[in-house]
């Protein structure tokens, strides 16, 4: 498995956006549900809901719209802004990976073999 590069954006006033929140948004898009997305990432519905609420609060427009239960149950979907934030984040991540490729390769070359690293 190649080395992963993840980023976290630290905005003013303690507002953050990183790989975990983006993965939660992607899971909501895929599953159509906050609770199912939480299960994908081994988190409680409450934890997933709190993260969604936090993201909806830090951006000018909501990233996720929740639909309350009814005959078919509830659900959730990304808004256009939510899909755009995911795309922008993944685009930035890819550009950073490309820009830092030689440095990442040099760091990887200096790693101890996996069996040696575990015994230390």
PyMOL commands that set and color helices and strands:
alter all, ss='L'
color gray80, all
select helices_A, chain A and resi 12-14+19-31+34-40+45-58+80-99+101-109+114-119
alter helices_A, ss='H'
color red, helices_A
select strands_A, chain A and resi 8-10+16-18+64-67+75-78
alter strands_A, ss='S'
color yellow, strands_A
deselect
rebuild
show_as cartoon
